[in-house]
Amino acid sequence: MKRLFEGFQPKTYQIAVAPDRETMKLTGTVTIEGQKTSRPSQRLVFHQHGLTITDAKIIKKDKKGEKEVVVQRISHHKGFDEVRLHTEELLYPGTYIVTMQYKGAITRNMEGVYPCLFKQDGQDKKLIATQFESHHAREAFPCIDEPEAKATFDLTLTSPSGEAALGNTPVKTQTEKDGKLITTFETTPKMSTYLVAFAYGDLRYKEAKTKDGVIVRTYATPDNIEYTDFALDVAVKTLEFFNDYFDIPYPLQKADLVALPDFASGAMENWGLITFREQALFVDPANTSLPSKQYVAVVVAHELTHQWFGNLVTMRWWTDLWLNEGFASWIEYLAVDKLFPDWEMWTQFIVDDQHTALKLDALENTHPIEVSINHPDEIRSIFDAISYYKGSSVIHMLEQYLGHDVFRDGLRYYLKKHMYGNTDTVDLWEALETVSKKPVKKFMAAWTSQAGYPIIKATVAGGQFSLSQEVFVLNPLSAKQKSAKDLWPIPLRSSNTEHDIMTTAELTGAVTGNHPETFKLNEGQSGLYRVAYNQEHLDRLAQLVKSGKLSPLDRLGILSDAFEAAKAGYTDTISALKLMEAYSNEDISPVWDIITGNLSAIRSVMDDENLRGAMKPYGRKLAAAQLKRLGWKEKSDESHFDKLLRPTILALAAVSDEPDVLAEINARFAAMKKSEDLVPDLRGIVYGTVARRGDAKVFDKLLDLHNGSTSPEERVTLAAALTNFKQPELTKRSLDLIRTENVRLQDVGYWIAYSFMNRFAREATWEWMVNNWEWLKKNLGADLSFYRLPVYAARVYNDASFLPKFKKFFESVMEPALERSVKQGIEMVEWHSEWKKRDFEAIKKFFSA
């Protein structure tokens, strides 16, 4: 793909922009000084999208001084997102100062410059904010909108008087004129266009300082500012931790964290002006569940990581997006683990990040961590579990391989060498290799340059082991991956073998150590691969699980690998279910996530009412011990994992129709007058259960709670319940709500995904999505949830007979950013169908017995 940076390299921007929220239009002037580096031509080209350049001026600057070049014509090229300034005079390489006056639009779809709607004292109000990643700065000002085109920015923002006006840097000057506030901000560091940001409106703030004197503020709408105390405290401590860890002081004078009522993603790392979905910044003691509080800490740490890793040093092109996101998705756990050691974040990392990546990367239609990007619209398709979670997982594997201190020192070397510049993946490997003296490039190349990951088939018998590796393929109909001959350098991480890394297709050896029966690969689960053991050895491991002789991470890994291997046909589901019986005394929350997640997968994919009935006694028996231990009421001395486990156990008991649990849920719901009457951690179970078994009266009560709540978390929890009814007329009501003012655009994806997950609403949701496709496209725009709609639909179907309808519709609306998602959806239906055909009868027999 042609890049404009190859022809013109900006050095400085002076931007004066006036976004008018009443007219929903913006006007501005931008002056760009930079180097024309391409061959002589009669034009300069910049990015713009949706802008009209009304006037332009070019000045040639050299040793003799400055000389104006006449702009003969301005042409806009919509297909290329370009504005071309044509001159009669030939423009030679050199320094140019380009000034453009322009006008554009404030758009509703949460990208570029957009409005955030909220109510204050019963009045409708509107903030104006920005979202420029990946390529939407061009909607606010003409520019070279590519990560490599780093420059400094001087921003002047015109906004209404009496309201907050925010930019990347502190305020330099402010004046008032005709009811308008004109704010000029300090010059930014050298940075990419996608990190430029501004916002204005009725915002309040709380303030604290780091020990180095950096001013940290959390901003929110007036009614919500009180809920930012926790995020503010986490932000200050995280900045101090990163200052020490990276050994580079935070590069700006201030760090603002702004909660926006409308925001498409979780958060955005704009340098010095980080923007958040409200749910990712608010902690309300009366309404916030423990997982959501943890989520706030993780997101704050993630975005602050980027202030160094992504902002200070930036990927050269979107091919290396994973350098930003994968790394931040790893180190967020390091920071939060430091702040909250009792949360045991690294155990949660394996379930939340690594296993999420493994599931997506087992499809044929995945992509390598390093992926070629040929069209700007493809960029949004790689903001996915591969770039984030597979990226973080290979970083975790590498850190374990190199050692904590060596890895940290390599990062410091990398950041100091490339600060204010751009890099490729190989630059990080070279830095780590220089410091560690280990073959990092050779070790990591396979993990980042090829898609997928391996499964090791392990036979352990008679004091010997025999291992073979091949690509793990979830979909048996995937011919392409099945024929792949790729090999990975696999860190075996076993105390029962002298071998460190497996680089060949096969490996045999003697089991070492005093306890050969404990032979287990991937101890601690840091390796990005699965293992399928022979049945005899799996039975031995099950005994170790039962007797409590394995760590939580190893227990988690054995069970997860067994189920995923069964789903893909490497083993059978019954052996995984028999293994699960060894977990009857399990008391660790992340291990229970694997247990309940796989029971849920069986219910969903096998999709048979008789089987569902047969699974209920099994679920009641499985939950019994922990239900008795934990009960409904939190104890003063219980662990973090016990607090997380209680909702999981109660949910399993509820879906298994445990009479006492159902009675307690009904009583609590009947007695409640407002959301605060229920413990935040248990609301989802109460709401979801009464909806599953409820009627129109229950629907009305839940809807009143939803419409009366200002808590973003609470509204999403209630959305899950409102889409969970059996009755067709209530499904229709919930779907009809999506296009009303009662559902924020940022939450539309939740409503659709939850509605698809309700088997009674599946077909109606498909029809609604098809009939409302143009509305979704117009209003969600580049929101990632729009491009995930094919997956939301496909993952709940288990019969290949659905595929002709699925393919026909998406062929009619196809665009580049949808292609991978549609192909992934097709694969999901295929492997569900194959798993059901292969194991349904045996599973039914198992639970009936």
C-alpha positions in Angstrom: 0.0 0.0 0.0 1.3 3.5 -0.9 2.1 5.6 2.2 2.0 9.4 2.1 4.8 9.6 4.6 7.1 8.4 1.8 6.4 11.7 -0.1 6.0 14.2 2.7 7.4 14.0 6.3 5.8 16.5 8.8 7.8 18.1 11.5 5.3 20.4 13.2 1.6 21.1 13.1 -0.3 24.2 14.2 -4.0 23.4 14.5 -6.8 25.8 15.3 -10.1 23.9 15.4 -13.6 25.0 16.4 -16.1 22.1 16.7 -19.6 23.5 17.2 -21.8 21.1 18.9 -25.0 23.0 18.1 -24.5 22.8 14.3 -22.5 19.5 14.5 -19.9 21.1 12.2 -16.3 22.0 12.7 -14.0 24.6 11.0 -10.3 24.8 11.3 -6.9 25.9 10.0 -3.9 23.7 10.0 -0.3 24.7 9.2 2.1 21.8 8.6 5.9 22.3 8.2 7.7 19.3 6.8 10.0 17.8 4.2 8.9 16.8 0.7 11.0 13.7 0.2 9.6 12.3 -3.1 10.8 13.1 -6.6 9.8 16.5 -8.1 6.1 16.8 -8.8 3.3 19.4 -9.1 1.4 18.5 -6.0 1.5 17.8 -2.3 -0.9 15.1 -0.9 -2.4 14.9 2.6 -5.0 12.7 4.3 -8.5 13.9 4.9 -11.8 12.2 5.3 -15.1 14.0 5.2 -13.3 17.4 5.2 -13.6 20.2 2.6 -10.4 22.2 2.2 -11.6 25.7 1.3 -8.3 27.4 0.9 -4.6 26.4 0.8 -1.2 28.1 0.8 2.2 26.6 0.2 5.5 28.2 1.1 8.9 26.9 0.0 11.5 27.4 2.7 15.2 27.2 2.1 18.5 29.0 2.9 17.4 32.0 0.8 14.3 32.5 2.8 10.6 31.8 2.2 8.8 31.9 -1.2 5.1 31.3 -1.8 4.1 28.7 -4.4 0.7 29.3 -6.1 -1.8 26.6 -5.4 -3.6 26.2 -8.7 -6.2 23.6 -7.7 -7.4 21.6 -4.7 -8.8 18.2 -5.4 -10.5 15.8 -2.9 -10.2 12.1 -3.5 -12.8 10.2 -1.4 -11.6 6.7 -2.3 -8.1 7.4 -1.2 -9.0 9.7 1.8 -6.8 12.4 0.2 -6.6 16.0 -0.6 -4.2 17.0 -3.3 -2.8 20.5 -3.6 -1.9 21.1 -7.3 0.7 23.6 -8.4 1.8 24.9 -11.8 5.4 25.1 -10.5 7.4 22.0 -10.0 8.0 21.1 -6.3 11.4 19.8 -5.6 12.4 17.9 -2.4 12.9 20.3 0.5 11.1 22.1 3.4 7.6 23.4 2.8 5.1 25.2 5.1 1.5 24.3 4.1 -1.6 26.0 5.5 -5.1 24.7 4.8 -8.4 26.1 5.9 -11.1 23.5 6.1 -14.6 22.5 7.3 -16.0 19.2 8.3 -18.6 17.4 10.4 -19.0 16.1 14.0 -20.2 12.6 13.4 -22.4 10.4 15.7 -20.5 7.1 15.3 -17.9 7.6 18.0 -14.9 8.2 15.7 -13.1 11.3 14.5 -14.8 14.2 16.4 -18.1 13.1 18.0 -20.6 14.0 20.6 -21.2 12.3 24.0 -24.8 12.6 25.3 -25.8 12.7 28.9 -28.4 14.2 31.3 -27.6 16.7 34.1 -30.4 17.8 36.4 -32.9 16.6 33.8 -31.3 18.6 31.0 -29.9 17.0 27.9 -26.2 17.9 27.6 -23.4 17.1 25.1 -19.6 16.7 25.4 -17.4 16.9 22.4 -14.6 14.4 22.2 -12.2 12.6 19.8 -11.2 9.1 18.8 -8.4 9.1 16.2 -7.0 5.6 16.4 -6.4 4.1 13.9 -6.9 6.5 11.0 -9.5 9.1 12.1 -7.3 12.1 12.8 -7.9 12.9 9.1 -11.5 13.6 10.0 -10.5 16.5 12.3 -7.6 18.1 10.3 -5.7 17.4 7.1 -2.5 15.5 8.0 -0.2 12.6 7.2 -2.3 10.1 9.2 0.2 7.3 9.6 2.0 6.2 12.7 5.5 6.8 11.3 4.6 10.4 10.5 5.6 11.7 14.0 5.6 15.5 14.6 4.9 18.0 17.3 1.5 19.6 17.6 0.4 23.0 18.8 -3.4 23.0 19.3 -5.8 25.9 19.7 -9.4 24.8 20.6 -12.4 27.0 20.5 -15.2 25.9 22.8 -18.1 27.4 24.9 -17.1 29.6 27.8 -17.5 28.2 31.3 -16.7 24.6 30.4 -13.6 22.4 30.6 -11.3 22.3 27.6 -8.8 19.5 27.5 -5.9 18.6 25.2 -2.8 16.3 25.3 -0.7 18.9 27.1 -1.4 21.6 29.8 -3.1 24.9 28.9 -0.7 27.5 27.7 -3.1 30.5 27.3 -6.9 31.0 27.5 -8.9 34.0 26.4 -12.7 34.6 26.1 -14.4 36.2 23.2 -18.1 36.4 22.3 -19.0 33.6 24.7 -16.3 31.4 23.4 -13.2 30.1 25.2 -10.1 30.0 23.1 -7.5 27.6 24.6 -4.0 27.2 23.3 -2.2 24.2 24.7 1.6 23.6 25.2 3.5 22.0 22.4 3.3 18.2 22.5 6.2 15.8 22.3 7.0 14.3 18.9 4.2 11.8 18.4 1.8 10.2 15.9 -1.5 11.7 14.7 -3.6 9.0 16.1 -2.6 10.1 19.7 -3.8 13.7 19.3 -6.9 14.3 21.3 -9.1 17.1 22.7 -12.4 17.3 24.5 -14.7 20.0 26.0 -17.9 20.2 28.0 -19.4 20.1 31.5 -16.7 18.0 33.2 -15.5 17.9 36.8 -12.2 16.6 38.0 -10.3 15.1 40.9 -6.6 15.6 41.3 -3.6 13.9 42.8 0.2 14.0 42.2 2.8 11.4 41.8 5.9 11.6 44.0 7.7 13.1 40.9 5.2 15.9 40.7 3.1 14.8 37.7 -0.4 16.1 38.0 -2.9 13.3 37.6 -6.6 14.1 37.1 -9.7 12.0 36.6 -12.5 13.8 34.7 -16.2 12.8 34.5 -19.6 14.4 34.1 -20.7 16.2 37.4 -22.9 13.3 38.8 -20.2 10.7 38.3 -17.0 12.4 39.4 -17.3 10.8 42.9 -16.8 7.3 41.3 -13.3 8.0 40.0 -11.4 7.9 43.3 -10.3 4.3 42.8 -9.1 4.9 39.3 -7.2 8.0 40.4 -5.4 6.1 43.1 -4.5 3.3 40.7 -3.3 5.8 38.1 -0.9 7.5 40.5 0.6 4.3 41.8 0.8 2.8 38.3 2.7 5.8 36.9 5.1 5.6 39.8 5.6 1.8 39.2 6.3 2.3 35.5 8.7 5.2 36.1 10.7 2.8 38.1 10.2 -0.3 35.9 11.0 1.4 32.6 13.7 3.7 34.2 12.3 6.6 32.1 10.3 9.4 33.8 6.7 9.8 32.5 7.4 12.2 29.5 4.6 14.8 30.2 3.7 17.2 32.9 0.2 15.9 33.4 -2.0 12.8 32.8 -5.7 13.3 32.4 -8.1 10.3 32.5 -11.5 11.2 31.1 -14.6 9.1 31.4 -16.9 9.7 28.3 -20.6 8.8 28.3 -20.2 7.4 24.7 -17.1 5.5 23.8 -16.8 2.6 21.4 -13.9 0.7 22.9 -12.7 0.3 26.5 -10.2 3.2 26.5 -7.7 5.0 24.3 -4.1 6.0 25.2 -4.0 9.5 23.7 -0.8 10.9 25.1 -1.6 12.9 28.3 -5.4 12.8 27.6 -6.5 9.2 28.0 -10.2 8.6 27.2 -12.3 5.8 28.8 -15.7 4.2 28.5 -17.4 5.1 31.8 -17.5 1.5 32.8 -13.7 1.3 32.6 -13.1 4.2 35.0 -15.9 4.2 37.5 -16.0 2.3 40.8 -19.2 2.8 42.8 -19.2 1.0 46.1 -23.0 0.5 45.9 -23.0 -0.8 42.3 -19.6 -2.0 41.1 -18.9 -5.8 41.2 -15.5 -7.1 42.1 -14.7 -8.2 38.5 -15.6 -4.7 37.3 -13.3 -3.1 39.9 -10.5 -5.4 38.8 -11.3 -4.5 35.2 -10.9 -0.7 36.0 -7.5 -1.3 37.5 -6.4 -3.4 34.5 -7.6 -0.9 31.9 -6.0 2.1 33.7 -2.7 0.1 33.9 -3.0 -0.9 30.2 -3.5 2.7 29.0 -0.7 4.1 31.2 1.7 1.4 29.8 1.1 2.9 26.4 2.4 6.3 27.5 5.8 4.6 27.1 5.2 1.5 25.0 3.2 2.9 22.0 3.4 6.6 22.5 7.1 7.2 23.4 8.1 4.4 21.1 5.5 3.6 18.3 5.2 0.8 15.8 6.2 1.9 12.3 3.1 0.6 10.6 -0.1 -1.2 11.7 1.5 -4.6 10.9 3.1 -4.3 14.3 0.0 -3.2 16.2 0.7 -6.1 18.4 3.9 -4.4 19.7 1.6 -1.8 21.3 -1.3 -3.9 22.3 0.2 -7.3 23.1 2.9 -5.7 25.3 0.4 -3.5 27.1 -1.9 -6.5 27.6 0.9 -8.3 29.3 2.4 -5.6 31.5 -1.1 -4.4 32.8 -1.0 -7.7 34.8 2.5 -7.0 36.1 1.4 -3.5 37.4 -1.9 -4.7 38.9 -0.2 -7.7 40.5 2.2 -5.3 42.1 -0.6 -3.1 43.4 -3.0 -5.9 44.5 -0.9 -9.1 45.1 -3.8 -10.9 46.8 -5.7 -10.8 43.4 -3.3 -13.4 42.0 -3.5 -11.8 38.6 -1.1 -14.2 36.8 -3.5 -17.1 37.4 -6.3 -15.1 35.9 -4.1 -14.1 33.0 -4.0 -17.7 31.7 -7.8 -17.9 31.6 -8.6 -14.4 30.5 -5.8 -13.7 28.0 -4.0 -16.8 27.0 -7.1 -19.1 26.6 -9.0 -16.4 24.7 -6.1 -16.2 22.3 -5.8 -20.0 22.0 -9.5 -20.4 21.1 -9.4 -17.8 18.2 -6.0 -18.9 17.0 -7.2 -22.5 16.6 -9.2 -21.4 13.6 -7.9 -21.5 10.0 -9.0 -18.0 9.5 -6.8 -16.5 12.2 -3.8 -14.3 11.3 -0.2 -14.1 12.5 0.7 -11.7 15.3 2.6 -9.7 12.6 0.0 -9.3 9.9 0.3 -7.4 6.6 -2.1 -4.4 6.3 -2.9 -3.3 2.7 -5.9 -1.1 3.2 -6.8 1.3 6.1 -10.1 -0.4 6.6 -8.3 -3.7 7.4 -6.6 -2.1 10.4 -9.7 -2.4 12.6 -9.9 -6.1 11.8 -6.7 -6.8 13.7 -7.8 -5.1 16.9 -8.6 -8.6 18.2 -7.6 -11.4 20.5 -4.5 -12.2 18.4 -3.0 -8.8 18.5 -3.9 -8.3 22.2 -4.0 -11.7 23.9 -1.8 -13.9 21.7 0.6 -10.9 21.7 0.5 -10.8 25.5 0.9 -14.6 25.8 4.0 -14.8 23.7 5.5 -11.9 25.7 4.7 -13.8 28.9 6.3 -16.9 27.4 9.4 -14.9 26.5 9.6 -13.2 29.9 9.6 -16.6 31.5 12.3 -17.8 29.1 14.6 -14.9 29.7 13.9 -14.2 33.4 12.2 -11.2 34.9 15.2 -8.9 35.5 16.9 -9.6 32.1 13.5 -9.0 30.3 13.0 -5.7 32.1 16.6 -4.6 31.3 16.0 -5.4 27.7 12.8 -3.3 27.6 14.7 -0.4 29.2 17.4 -0.6 26.5 14.8 -0.8 23.8 12.8 2.2 25.0 15.9 4.4 25.5 17.3 3.5 22.2 14.1 4.3 20.2 12.4 7.0 22.3 10.3 9.4 20.2 10.8 7.1 17.2 9.2 4.2 15.4 10.1 0.5 15.5 9.4 -2.9 14.0 9.1 -6.2 15.9 12.6 -7.1 15.1 13.9 -4.0 17.0 12.4 -5.3 20.2 13.9 -8.8 19.6 17.4 -7.2 18.9 17.2 -5.2 22.1 16.3 -8.2 24.2 18.9 -10.4 22.4 21.6 -7.7 23.1 20.9 -7.7 26.8 20.1 -11.4 27.4 22.7 -12.9 25.0 20.1 -15.5 24.1 18.7 -16.2 20.5 15.5 -14.2 21.0 14.9 -13.6 17.3 15.2 -17.3 16.4 13.0 -18.3 19.4 10.3 -15.8 18.7 10.1 -15.7 14.9 7.8 -18.7 14.6 5.5 -17.4 17.3 4.9 -14.0 15.7 5.3 -14.7 12.0 3.1 -17.8 11.5 -0.6 -18.3 12.5 -1.8 -20.9 14.9 0.1 -22.8 17.6 1.1 -26.4 18.3 -0.4 -29.3 20.2 2.0 -31.9 21.6 0.7 -35.4 21.6 2.4 -37.0 24.6 2.7 -40.7 25.4 4.2 -41.4 28.9 4.7 -45.1 29.8 7.4 -47.3 31.3 9.6 -44.4 32.4 9.8 -43.0 28.9 8.1 -40.2 27.0 7.3 -39.8 23.4 6.3 -36.4 22.0 5.1 -35.2 18.6 4.1 -31.7 17.7 1.6 -30.5 15.0 -0.5 -27.5 14.4 -3.7 -27.5 16.6 -6.8 -27.3 14.4 -10.2 -26.9 16.0 -12.2 -27.4 12.8 -11.7 -30.9 11.3 -12.9 -29.6 7.9 -9.9 -27.2 7.8 -7.7 -28.8 5.2 -5.3 -25.9 5.0 -4.1 -26.0 8.6 -4.3 -29.7 8.8 -1.7 -30.0 6.0 0.6 -27.4 7.6 4.2 -28.5 8.4 5.1 -25.6 10.6 7.2 -26.3 13.6 7.6 -24.2 16.7 10.4 -24.0 19.3 8.4 -25.2 22.2 9.5 -24.5 25.8 8.7 -27.9 27.4 8.9 -26.5 31.0 8.9 -29.9 32.8 10.8 -30.9 35.9 10.7 -34.5 34.6 12.9 -34.1 31.5 16.4 -32.7 30.7 15.1 -31.2 27.5 14.5 -27.5 27.5 13.0 -26.6 24.1 11.5 -28.9 21.5 12.4 -27.8 18.0 11.7 -31.0 16.1 8.5 -32.7 15.0 9.2 -35.6 17.4 11.1 -36.1 20.6 11.7 -39.1 22.9 13.5 -39.5 26.2 13.6 -40.8 29.7 11.3 -39.4 32.4 13.6 -38.0 35.1 13.2 -37.0 38.7 12.1 -38.7 41.9 8.4 -38.7 40.9 8.0 -39.8 37.3 4.2 -40.1 37.7 4.1 -36.2 38.0 5.4 -35.8 34.4 3.6 -32.7 33.0 4.6 -30.4 30.2 4.1 -26.6 30.4 4.4 -26.3 34.2 2.8 -23.0 35.1 1.1 -22.8 31.7 3.3 -20.0 30.3 3.9 -21.9 27.0 1.5 -21.1 24.2 0.5 -24.7 23.2 -1.8 -27.5 24.2 -0.9 -31.1 25.3 -2.9 -34.3 24.7 -1.7 -37.1 27.0 -2.3 -40.9 26.5 -5.2 -42.1 28.6 -3.1 -44.0 31.0 -1.0 -41.0 31.9 -4.1 -38.7 32.0 -5.6 -41.0 34.6 -2.4 -40.6 36.7 -2.6 -36.8 36.4 -6.3 -37.0 37.4 -5.2 -38.7 40.7 -2.7 -36.0 41.3 -5.5 -33.4 40.8 -7.8 -35.3 43.2 -5.2 -35.5 45.9 -4.3 -31.8 45.6 -0.7 -32.3 44.5 -0.7 -30.0 41.5 -0.7 -26.2 41.4 -3.9 -24.3 40.4 -2.3 -23.3 37.1 -1.4 -26.9 36.3 -4.8 -28.2 37.3 -6.3 -25.5 35.1 -4.1 -26.3 32.1 -4.7 -30.1 32.2 -8.4 -29.7 32.2 -8.5 -27.0 29.5 -6.2 -28.9 27.2 -8.3 -32.1 27.6 -11.5 -30.4 26.7 -10.1 -28.4 23.7 -8.4 -31.5 22.4 -11.8 -33.3 22.6 -13.7 -30.5 20.8 -11.2 -30.7 18.0 -11.4 -34.5 17.8 -7.9 -35.3 19.0 -9.5 -37.2 21.9 -13.1 -37.7 23.0 -15.2 -35.6 25.2 -16.0 -38.5 27.6 -12.4 -38.7 28.7 -12.4 -35.0 29.5 -15.7 -35.3 31.5 -14.2 -38.2 33.5 -11.1 -36.1 34.2 -13.4 -33.3 35.4 -14.7 -35.7 38.1 -11.3 -35.4 39.8 -12.0 -31.7 40.4 -14.8 -32.3 42.9 -12.9 -30.5 45.7 -11.7 -27.7 43.5 -11.9 -24.3 45.2 -9.9 -21.9 42.9 -12.0 -19.5 40.8 -10.0 -19.5 37.5 -10.1 -23.4 37.5 -13.9 -23.2 38.0 -14.0 -20.8 35.0 -12.7 -23.7 32.9 -15.2 -26.2 34.5 -18.3 -24.1 34.0 -17.2 -22.7 30.6 -16.9 -26.3 29.2 -20.3 -27.4 30.7 -21.8 -24.3 29.1 -20.1 -25.2 25.7 -21.6 -28.7 25.8 -25.1 -27.3 26.6 -24.8 -24.7 23.8 -23.3 -26.8 21.0 -25.1 -30.1 21.7 -28.3 -28.0 22.1 -30.7 -30.7 23.1 -33.5 -30.3 25.7 -33.2 -33.8 27.0 -29.5 -33.4 27.5 -29.9 -30.1 29.2 -32.3 -31.9 31.7 -29.8 -34.7 32.2 -27.0 -32.2 32.9 -28.9 -30.5 35.8 -28.4 -33.2 38.5 -24.7 -33.4 37.5 -24.4 -29.6 37.9 -26.1 -29.7 41.3 -23.7 -32.4 42.5 -20.7 -30.6 41.1 -21.6 -27.3 42.8 -22.7 -28.8 46.1 -19.4 -28.7 48.1 -18.5 -25.1 47.2 -22.1 -24.0 47.5 -22.1 -25.2 51.1 -18.7 -23.7 51.8 -19.3 -20.3 50.3 -23.1 -19.7 50.7 -24.6 -16.4 49.8 -22.9 -14.1 52.3 -19.4 -12.8 52.0 -17.1 -13.6 55.0 -14.7 -11.0 56.4 -11.6 -13.2 56.0 -12.3 -14.9 52.6 -9.8 -14.7 49.8 -10.2 -12.7 46.6 -10.7 -15.9 44.6 -13.5 -16.9 47.0 -15.3 -13.6 46.3 -14.9 -14.3 42.6 -16.0 -17.9 42.9 -19.3 -17.3 44.8 -21.2 -15.9 41.7 -19.8 -18.8 39.5 -21.0 -21.5 41.9 -24.4 -19.8 42.4 -24.8 -19.4 38.7 -24.0 -23.2 38.1 -26.5 -24.1 40.9 -29.2 -21.8 39.4 -28.8 -23.1 35.8 -29.0 -26.6 37.3 -32.3 -25.7 39.0 -31.0 -26.2 42.6 -34.3 -25.6 44.5 -32.9 -23.7 47.4 -30.9 -21.4 45.2 -33.9 -20.7 42.9 -36.1 -19.9 45.9 -33.5 -17.5 47.3 -33.1 -15.8 44.0 -36.9 -15.3 43.6 -37.2 -14.0 47.2 -34.4 -11.5 46.7 -35.8 -10.2 43.4 -39.3 -9.9 44.9 -38.0 -8.0 47.9 -35.8 -5.5 46.0 -37.0 -2.1 45.2 -33.8 -0.8 43.6 -30.5 -2.2 42.4 -28.7 -1.3 45.5 -30.8 -3.8 47.4 -28.8 -6.6 45.8 -25.1 -7.2 46.3 -23.3 -6.0 43.1 -21.5 -9.4 42.6 -24.8 -11.3 42.6 -27.0 -9.1 40.5 -26.2 -10.8 37.2 -27.3 -14.2 38.6 -30.5 -12.9 40.1 -31.5 -10.9 37.0 -30.5 -13.6 34.6 -32.3 -16.4 36.5 -35.6 -14.5 37.0 -35.5 -13.5 33.3 -35.0 -17.1 32.2 -37.9 -18.3 34.2 -40.0 -15.1 34.2 -42.9 -13.3 32.4 -43.9 -9.8 31.2 -44.2 -8.5 34.8 -40.6 -9.5 35.5 -39.5 -7.9 32.1 -41.2 -4.6 33.1 -39.4 -4.5 36.5 -36.0 -5.2 34.9 -36.7 -2.6 32.2 -37.6 0.0 34.8 -34.3 -0.8 36.7 -32.4 -0.5 33.4 -33.9 2.8 32.3 -33.6 4.3 35.8 -29.9 3.4 36.3 -27.0 5.7 35.5 -24.5 3.0 36.3 -22.9 1.8 33.0 -22.1 -1.6 34.5 -25.6 -2.1 35.8 -27.2 -1.2 32.5 -25.1 -3.9 30.7 -25.9 -6.4 33.4 -29.6 -5.7 32.9 -29.2 -5.8 29.2 -28.1 -9.4 29.6 -31.2 -10.2 31.6 -33.7 -8.3 29.3 -32.4 -10.4 26.3 -32.8 -13.7 28.3 -36.6 -14.4 28.2 -38.2 -17.4 26.5 -41.3 -15.7 25.2 -41.2 -14.5 21.5 -43.2 -11.3 22.4 -40.6 -10.4 25.1 -37.7 -11.1 22.7 -39.4 -8.7 20.2 -39.6 -6.1 22.9 -36.0 -6.4 23.9 -34.9 -6.2 20.2 -37.1 -3.2 19.6 -35.4 -1.4 22.4 -32.0 -1.4 20.7 -32.9 1.5 18.3 -34.4 3.6 21.1 -32.8 6.3 23.2 -32.9 3.8 26.1 -29.8 1.9 24.6 -26.6 3.8 24.1 -24.9 3.2 20.8 -21.8 1.9 22.7 -24.0 -0.8 24.2 -25.7 -2.0 21.0 -23.1 -4.8 20.5 -23.8 -6.2 24.0 -27.6 -6.3 23.3 -27.1 -8.2 20.1 -24.5 -10.6 21.4 -26.6 -11.4 24.5 -29.7 -11.9 22.5 -28.0 -14.3 20.1 -26.8 -16.3 23.2 -30.4 -16.9 24.2 -31.4 -20.0 22.3 -35.1 -19.0 22.3 -34.2 -15.6 20.7 -31.6 -16.8 18.3 -33.7 -16.8 15.1 -35.5 -13.6 15.9 -32.1 -11.9 16.6 -30.8 -13.1 13.2 -33.8 -11.6 11.5 -33.5 -8.3 13.4 -29.8 -8.0 12.6 -30.4 -8.6 8.9 -33.3 -6.2 8.7 -31.4 -3.5 10.6 -28.0 -3.9 9.0 -27.9 -0.5 7.3 -28.9 1.2 10.6 -26.1 -0.7 12.4 -23.5 0.2 9.8 -24.5 3.8 9.9 -24.6 4.2 13.6 -21.8 1.9 14.8 -19.4 2.9 12.0 -15.9 1.5 12.7 -16.9 0.2 16.2 -15.3 -3.2 16.6 -18.6 -4.6 17.7 -20.0 -4.0 14.2 -17.3 -6.1 12.6 -17.8 -8.9 15.1 -21.5 -9.3 14.3 -20.9 -12.3 12.1 -19.1 -14.1 15.0 -21.8 -13.1 17.5 -24.3 -14.9 15.2 -22.3 -17.9 14.1 -21.0 -18.9 17.5 -24.5 -19.9 18.7 -25.3 -22.2 15.7 -24.3 -25.9 15.7 -25.8 -27.1 12.5 -24.2 -26.7 9.0 -27.7 -26.3 7.5 -27.5 -22.7 8.8 -24.5 -21.8 6.6 -26.2 -21.2 3.2 -28.3 -18.5 4.9 -25.3 -17.1 6.7 -23.1 -17.0 3.6 -25.8 -15.5 1.4 -26.5 -12.6 3.7 -22.9 -11.7 4.4 -21.9 -12.0 0.7 -24.5 -9.3 0.0 -23.0 -6.8 2.6 -19.3 -7.8 2.3 -16.5 -5.3 2.8 -12.8 -5.7 3.6 -13.1 -5.4 7.4 -15.8 -8.1 7.6 -14.1 -10.8 5.6 -12.1 -12.5 8.3 -15.0 -12.3 10.8 -17.4 -14.0 8.3 -14.9 -16.7 7.5 -14.3 -17.3 11.3 -18.1 -17.5 11.7 -18.3 -20.2 9.0 -15.6 -22.2 10.7 -17.3 -22.0 14.1 -20.5 -23.4 12.7 -18.5 -26.2 11.0 -16.6 -27.3 14.1 -19.7 -27.1 16.3 -21.5 -29.3 13.8 -18.6 -31.8 13.6 -18.2 -32.0 17.4 -21.9 -32.6 17.8 -22.0 -35.4 15.2 -18.9 -37.0 16.7 -19.7 -37.0 20.4 -23.4 -36.2 21.0 -24.6 -39.7 21.7 -21.8 -40.5 24.0 -22.2 -37.2 25.9 -26.0 -37.9 26.3 -25.3 -41.4 27.6 -22.7 -40.0 30.1 -25.0 -37.5 31.7 -28.1 -39.9 31.6 -26.0 -42.4 33.6 
